[in-house]
Amino acid sequence: MATFRDLLNETKARIREVETAEAEAAIAQPGTIVLDVREPDEYEQGALPNAIHIPRGQLETSIENKVVDHDAPIVAYCAGGTRSAFAADTLQQLGYTNVVSMIGGFNRWKDEGRDWRTPRRLTAEQRNRYQRHLLVNEVGEEGQLKLLDSKVLLLGAGGLGSPAGLYLGAAGVGTIGIIDMDVVDESNLQRQILHNMDRIGDRKVDSAKKTLTALNPDTNVVTYDTRLGADNILDIIDGYDVIVDGTDNFPTRYLVNDASLLKRIPVVHGSIFRFEGQATVFHPYVGPCYRCMIPEPPPAELAPSCAEAGVLGVLPGIIGSIQAMETIKLLLGVGDTLAGRLLAYDALEESFRTFKVNRDPDCPACGPNAGEIVIAEYDQFCMPHAKH
């Protein structure tokens, strides 16, 4: 009867093992995947930088979700080199073609003074809260930690800012800034779901903060009870990863566009009117900017606001949710965003159409021959309207 030692020797004969120095050199090469197969409590005490953690007992069921490329170079390690040997053998049986096991494991790596760190992990409460995210390969624990480190600025706590804010807060975006100088009115409640009857007369930013912090204590809500203008926009947007534009007037849109180009912050744009909505992403110098799409504002009489023309209450919920989705994709770096595409929604037809929007080579803001961007007010070009 074979002993454990016999089984281990047979396994090692089928795989390739490398010393820590060779493993370190391999890890330094772009594309090499570092695989930690220890138990969670071992991993939490210290690990190689950027290691993918899959406990040995979960390897067969989890590896293909974490490592799609079967030809990618993989350096597997455990505490001393035994479990990683069995893991390397299993990976080869699963069709992975370039796997090595590190002799001596993490203990030898650490004793030799090589680079390691204590991984940042979600708390038990956070793992429970975000467990559905953790099951999504494109998010996982790394993505959730990235969301918790992210900062998103909502322009408006109204019809679009409400659903966007709720879903971003629920998703665990760590910092949500909200700028709005309005107060809650009963006419807002048909669509602005951040607020309620008890908040009528309250500042919208205060009402929004109460709702979002009650929804998710992980989210820090920063409020700006002020008018967004040329005198403060650069200071306010500084440090944010994404701007969610819930405004409905052209002066502010042009102001935001120019400031976002200067700060190179993507803007997730949304607009609504009666039964129709639109959404796109203005990713500075990656896709078109707002001025590429609308070089000049239309006359005020051709651009009535929702206060003048009305809007079906559920419509901003749809467009605002799309804005939240695009924001999360930008934060995680997954999927294809709406940069360079305009998504148009017609509620009466229940249809979506996508239109391509190209960068304008003659754009005065983001074109190759554009002059210096000057942050200025644009109220003289078009009349502002009430918020969504």
Number of C-alpha atoms within 10 A of each C-alpha: 4 6 8 9 9 11 12 14 12 11 18 17 12 13 19 16 22 15 15 21 14 12 21 17 9 19 19 10 10 8 11 15 19 20 26 28 25 23 16 12 8 15 23 14 10 15 26 22 13 15 18 18 18 20 20 18 13 11 16 15 9 14 16 14 11 14 15 10 11 16 12 15 20 24 24 28 32 27 22 17 20 18 22 27 28 20 28 29 21 17 23 16 11 13 11 20 16 17 25 25 29 29 25 21 22 25 15 17 24 17 9 11 8 13 11 15 14 12 15 11 14 15 9 8 9 15 15 11 15 17 14 11 16 17 12 12 13 18 20 17 21 18 20 25 19 16 22 19 15 20 21 27 26 25 22 27 32 29 29 35 33 26 25 29 32 20 19 25 28 18 20 24 26 22 22 24 23 25 21 24 16 19 18 25 17 15 10 20 17 14 21 26 22 26 27 16 11 10 18 17 13 15 16 27 28 21 20 28 23 15 19 23 15 12 14 18 13 18 23 19 23 17 19 16 16 12 13 19 17 17 12 11 16 18 10 15 21 14 14 17 20 25 24 27 26 28 27 23 22 22 21 20 19 23 20 26 24 23 22 23 19 17 15 17 21 25 27 27 25 26 22 27 22 17 18 20 21 23 23 25 28 27 24 21 14 13 20 23 31 25 21 21 16 11 14 13 18 12 11 15 9 8 19 18 21 17 13 11 10 14 21 16 17 15 23 31 20 18 28 31 22 22 31 23 17 26 24 23 16 19 19 18 13 13 10 9 19 22 23 20 19 19 19 20 21 16 16 9 9 9 10 12 11 14 12 10 17 14 18 18 13 12 19 16 23 27 17 12 11 12 11 10 13 12 18 14 14 18 13 8 14 17 16 18 18 13 19 25
